[in-house]
C-alpha cells in the first residue's frame, strides 16, 4: 500500500486505476460497518462490483460499436 501511494505521488500510476483497485475494499468496509453482518456486506459488495463491471462492458461495447 505504501508503494502504491508513493507511485501515485510520483505519477507512475493514474488515479483512476488506483481508484479501481481500492473501490471494492472501500465498499466492503463501508457496508461492513453499516450493515448487520460482514457476510451480507461481502455479498452486496460482490453484486455491486459485478453490476459495475457489466455496465462498464456494455458502455465499452456501445462506444466501440458507434465509433467509425
N, C-alpha and C positions, 0 to 999 in steps of 0.2 A: 504494500500500500504506500509506503514511504517513497519507493522508487517511482510509482505511478504519479504521485504528486510532484516529485522532482521533474519527471519527464513532462508533465503538464506545464510546469512553470518555465521550463527551458524551451517549450514549443515543439517538442518532439512528438507529441500526441495531440490530436484535436479534442477540444472539449466535448464535442458530440459523441465521439467514440468512448470517451471516459464516462459520459452520462449513460450510454447504452449498457456499459458493464456494471455501473453502480445502481441503476434503476431497480432491478429485481431485489437487491439487498435492502435498499431504502423502502421499497414497497412492503417487503416482508416484515421489516422492523416496525413500520407504522401500523400495519394491520395486526401484527402480533400484540402490540400494546393496546390497540383499540378494541380488538375482538376478545371474546371469551377464551378462545383456545388457540394455541400456536399451530396446531394441526389444521384447524379451519383456515387460519391465516395463510398457511403454506399452500393449501388447495386453491384458495382465492387468488394468491399470487401467481400460481401456475396458470390458472384460467385466464387471468388478465394478460399475462405475457403471451399466451397462445393467441388471444384475440388481437393484441397489438401486432404480433408477427403476421397474422392473417391480413390485417388491414394494410400493413406495410407491403406485403407481397401483392395485394390487389392494386394498390396505388402505383407500385413499380411496374406492374404489368400494363396498367392503363396508360401510364406515361410512355412506355415503350411502344405500345400499340398505336398511339396517336402521333408519335414523332416520326418525321419523314427523313 
